[in-house]
Amino acid sequence: MVRAPRALAVVVGAATVLTVSSMSGEAAPAPGRALVAATPPQEPTTPTIRLTLIGRSSNRSAYGAQVRVFSGGIEQLTELRGSDGYIGSNDPRLLIHLPSGIADRIEIDWPSGARTTLEREPAGQIVVDERRGVIARR
């Protein structure tokens, strides 16, 4: 049996990967194993809106909801998903950049087929209930 050499890489910046195996000693993962580490997300420096969705007629986590945000003449579309792979998970909140500093319009298409439309929402955090609309802002 041929064993692959131990390897450890560090991501620096958006797309730079440095191999630091020689500096890692025994910290390198065993062959056939993977080690993933990440720095905690930093608070955004540009205006953003963070949406937390609560489903009622749809599933409680609102997985599958599609959200369109219009800001500064740009339309952004995202979908709330539970995970993007095997044993993966996503943040249940949606973080959306606001080029103009305000969301001119937000359209939430819930899995049940219902639609919620919000107008002129400032940057910050909001919680949206499928039946009641916005229930909290921060």
Backbone hydrogen bonds, N-H to C=O, Kabsch-Sander energy under -0.5 kcal/mol:
donor,donor_aa,acceptor,acceptor_aa,energy
3,R,1,M,-0.5
10,V,18,L,-2.9
12,V,10,V,-0.5
12,V,16,T,-3.4
16,T,12,V,-1.1
17,V,15,A,-0.5
18,L,10,V,-3.1
20,V,8,L,-2.6
20,V,18,L,-0.6
23,M,20,V,-0.9
24,S,20,V,-0.8
24,S,21,S,-1.0
25,G,21,S,-0.8
27,A,24,S,-2.0
28,A,25,G,-1.0
33,R,30,A,-2.0
49,I,96,I,-2.4
50,R,124,G,-2.7
51,L,49,I,-0.6
51,L,94,L,-2.8
52,T,126,I,-2.2
53,L,51,L,-0.5
53,L,92,P,-0.5
54,I,128,V,-2.5
55,G,60,R,-1.8
62,A,59,N,-1.8
64,G,80,L,-3.5
65,A,62,A,-2.1
66,Q,109,D,-2.4
67,V,78,T,-3.3
68,R,107,E,-2.8
69,V,76,Q,-2.7
70,F,105,R,-2.9
71,S,69,V,-0.5
71,S,74,I,-2.5
74,I,71,S,-1.6
76,Q,69,V,-2.7
78,T,67,V,-2.4
80,L,65,A,-2.5
81,R,79,E,-0.7
88,G,85,G,-1.8
90,N,82,G,-1.8
94,L,51,L,-2.6
95,L,93,R,-0.5
96,I,49,I,-2.6
96,I,94,L,-0.6
98,L,47,P,-2.9
101,G,98,L,-1.5
103,A,121,E,-3.3
104,D,70,F,-1.7
104,D,102,I,-0.9
105,R,70,F,-1.4
106,I,118,L,-2.6
107,E,68,R,-2.8
108,I,106,I,-0.5
108,I,116,T,-3.1
109,D,66,Q,-3.3
109,D,107,E,-0.6
110,W,108,I,-0.8
110,W,114,A,-2.3
113,G,110,W,-2.0
116,T,108,I,-2.3
118,L,106,I,-2.8
120,R,104,D,-2.0
121,E,103,A,-2.0
123,A,101,G,-1.0
124,G,48,T,-1.9
126,I,50,R,-2.5
127,V,136,A,-2.3
128,V,52,T,-3.0
129,D,133,G,-3.3
130,E,54,I,-2.5
133,G,129,D,-2.1
135,I,127,V,-2.8
136,A,127,V,-1.1
138,R,125,Q,-2.3
